[in-house]
Structures are given as structure tokens and as C-alpha cells.
């Protein structure tokens, strides 16, 4: 998508240049000192998933494996993972179900969850108060 490429070019122009041997913007994952790879892909409801045709646990699984896929694309192996989750106030248990899927994927790939962030949010399309 040319829009994304153009945005990344503008972003690169605003950020400091990475040290030699590192890649910060524009690849599947950032390459840091010592070859450490870091990936962060966000999932957006109605773009990357639809809870009408998948379970919250499936969303959690996908949230981890899309990042593991980016590491694999750069010949990397996961060692740990963090997760970021924006959760509406309803239905009850949604966050727990999503994280159950993420935890299941982390265990399956030997990549333990070591932290992350959760916050409340409600997209405009969300049907619950």
C-alpha cells in the first residue's frame, strides 16, 4: 500500500537514525542492539477480526501469532511477549477471554507473556452501554 510506505518515509524523517546494524522503521520487526527483534502489530475490530464470527479467545491467539509471524519473517525466534489490550466495559469477561487465547498461544509457542498494558475503551460501533 503506497499510503503506508509514504507514511513510513515521513516517520523515518522525523526519528533519529538508528545505530549501524539496527533497523527501527519499515520492516516486519525492529532490529535492536545484539540482533534483538521487537514486533508490535495491533488488531482492530471489524478490520482484523469480527466477534460475530470468532471467539474472543481466537482474537487473543491471533494477537500474539501475528507478531510471532513478523519475527519469523526476519528469521527470529520469540523469547517473551507483551500484550496491549483495549477493552470495552461489556460484555463481562471479554478481556479475560481474549487474554486466555493470548496465553494459550504463548504457551504453545514457548513465548511467555511478561507484561503489557490494558485500558478501557469503547469504539463507536460498540452495542453495549
C-alpha positions as CSV (number, residue, x, y, z in Angstrom):
1,X,0.0,0.0,0.0
2,X,1.6,3.2,-1.1
3,X,-0.1,5.3,1.7
4,X,1.7,3.2,4.3
5,X,5.1,3.4,2.5
6,X,4.7,7.2,2.3
7,X,3.8,7.5,5.9
8,X,6.8,5.3,6.9
9,X,9.1,7.5,4.9
10,X,7.8,10.6,6.7
11,X,8.1,8.9,10.0
12,X,11.7,7.9,9.3
13,X,12.5,11.6,8.5
14,X,11.2,12.6,12.0
15,X,13.0,10.0,14.0
16,X,16.7,9.8,14.8
17,X,18.7,7.5,12.7
18,X,19.3,4.0,14.1
19,X,22.8,3.0,15.0
20,X,24.7,0.8,12.5
21,X,23.3,-2.7,12.2
22,X,19.9,-1.7,13.6
23,X,16.6,-1.2,11.8
24,X,13.9,0.8,13.5
25,X,11.1,1.5,11.0
26,X,9.9,-0.1,7.8
27,X,10.4,-3.9,8.3
28,X,8.4,-6.6,9.9
29,X,10.2,-6.1,13.2
30,X,12.7,-3.6,14.6
31,X,16.2,-4.9,14.9
32,X,17.9,-3.6,18.0
33,X,21.4,-4.0,19.6
34,X,22.6,-7.5,19.6
35,X,20.1,-8.6,16.9
36,X,17.1,-8.4,19.3
37,X,13.9,-8.3,17.3
38,X,10.8,-6.4,18.5
39,X,7.4,-6.6,16.8
40,X,4.1,-4.9,17.6
41,X,1.0,-5.4,15.5
42,X,-2.3,-4.2,16.6
43,X,-5.6,-5.8,15.9
44,X,-8.6,-3.7,15.2
45,X,-12.2,-4.9,15.5
46,X,-14.1,-5.1,12.2
47,X,-10.7,-4.8,10.3
48,X,-8.7,-7.8,11.6
49,X,-11.5,-9.7,13.4
50,X,-15.2,-9.7,13.9
51,X,-16.6,-11.1,17.2
52,X,-19.7,-12.1,15.2
53,X,-17.7,-15.0,13.6
54,X,-14.9,-15.7,16.1
55,X,-14.5,-16.2,19.8
56,X,-12.6,-13.7,21.9
57,X,-10.0,-16.4,22.6
58,X,-9.4,-16.6,18.8
59,X,-8.7,-12.8,18.9
60,X,-6.2,-13.3,21.7
61,X,-4.5,-16.1,19.9
62,X,-4.2,-14.0,16.7
63,X,-2.9,-11.0,18.7
64,X,0.2,-13.0,19.6
65,X,0.8,-15.0,16.5
66,X,0.7,-12.0,14.1
67,X,3.7,-10.7,16.0
68,X,5.4,-14.1,16.1
69,X,4.9,-14.3,12.3
70,X,6.7,-10.9,11.9
71,X,9.6,-12.3,13.9
72,X,9.7,-15.5,11.8
73,X,9.8,-13.3,8.7
74,X,13.0,-11.9,9.9
75,X,14.5,-15.4,10.9
76,X,13.9,-14.6,14.6
77,X,12.6,-16.8,17.5
78,X,10.4,-15.4,20.2
79,X,11.6,-15.4,23.8
80,X,9.0,-13.3,25.6
81,X,5.9,-11.3,24.7
82,X,3.9,-8.4,25.9
83,X,0.3,-7.7,25.1
84,X,-1.7,-4.5,24.8
85,X,-5.5,-4.7,25.1
86,X,-8.2,-2.0,24.7
87,X,-11.4,-3.4,26.2
88,X,-14.9,-2.0,26.2
89,X,-16.8,-2.2,29.5
90,X,-19.1,-5.0,28.3
91,X,-19.7,-7.8,28.0
92,X,-18.3,-9.1,31.3
93,X,-15.3,-11.4,30.9
94,X,-14.3,-10.3,27.4
95,X,-10.8,-9.2,28.5
96,X,-10.3,-12.5,30.3
97,X,-11.4,-14.5,27.3
98,X,-9.1,-12.5,24.9
99,X,-6.1,-13.0,27.3
100,X,-6.9,-16.7,27.7
101,X,-6.3,-17.0,23.9
102,X,-3.1,-15.0,24.1
103,X,-1.9,-17.1,27.0
104,X,-2.7,-20.3,25.1
105,X,-0.7,-19.2,22.1
106,X,2.2,-18.0,24.3
107,X,2.3,-21.4,25.9
108,X,2.0,-23.2,22.5
109,X,5.0,-21.3,21.1
110,X,7.1,-21.2,24.2
111,X,6.9,-17.5,24.5
112,X,5.7,-16.4,27.9
113,X,3.7,-13.3,28.5
114,X,5.8,-11.0,30.7
115,X,3.6,-7.9,30.8
116,X,1.9,-5.3,28.7
117,X,-1.0,-2.8,29.1
118,X,-4.7,-2.8,29.4
119,X,-7.0,0.2,29.1
120,X,-10.7,0.8,28.8
121,X,-12.2,2.0,25.5
122,X,-15.3,1.8,23.5
123,X,-15.4,2.0,19.8
124,X,-18.3,4.0,18.2
125,X,-19.8,0.8,16.9
126,X,-19.9,-1.0,20.3
127,X,-23.5,-2.0,21.0
128,X,-23.3,-2.1,24.8
129,X,-23.6,1.0,27.1
